[in-house]
Amino acid sequence: MLIRRHKGWIGDNFSTIADQLAATIDTEYEGSEPVAAVIFNSAAQSNAFQEYLVENREELAAKITKDNGYDTNAPRTPPEETAGLNTTSKGEVGLNFDLKRLVMATPYTGSAFIQRIGRAARQSSAIVDVYGLADPGWPSIQCYPNFLSRVSQTLSDTNTYRKQLRHLTGMRAAHALHT
């Protein structure tokens, strides 16, 4: 797996992302299961990207199925002729294809990062483009257990947010008592 980091916000890079997906679909798609996916942090980002494709890259938009879990009348399975997927955290656990390209926004937790990146390179090599991840100082080549450890150290986990919320609640309570 080749991981390429991009510091910029995923929402500012729709043109580049479309190029990345198109390059993989053009060379790898054989008419069976999807070979590329993009995973956003919100349905709003996913919807905005799909709108961008429809307005600017119509041919590519026809090859990509949006499944962000928030479309009430959307089909439950992608159409047979889907070369790529546009999804949200819903896709972190549900994509079981041999993706050759994964484009993703850096999720908020280390466990979500590991889930997302695990969608690619299941049986063959893959390129993963991660947006919103500054240089974490990881070695360019590393074994999987070390990678898992570094992800956990770099990206906070949900317990961190709970601790911060408890501290904030405690400070508010102390302020209320003082006042």
Secondary structure, DSSP 8 states (H G I E B T S, - for coil): -EEEEE-S-GGG-HHHHHHHHHHHHHHH--SSS--EEEE-SSHHHHHHHHHHHHHH-HHHHTTEEEE-S--TT--SS--TT--EEEE-THHHHH--S-BSEEEEE--SSHHHHHHHHTTB-SSS--EEEEES-------SS--HHHHHHHHHHHS--HHHHHHHHHHHHHHHHHHHHH-
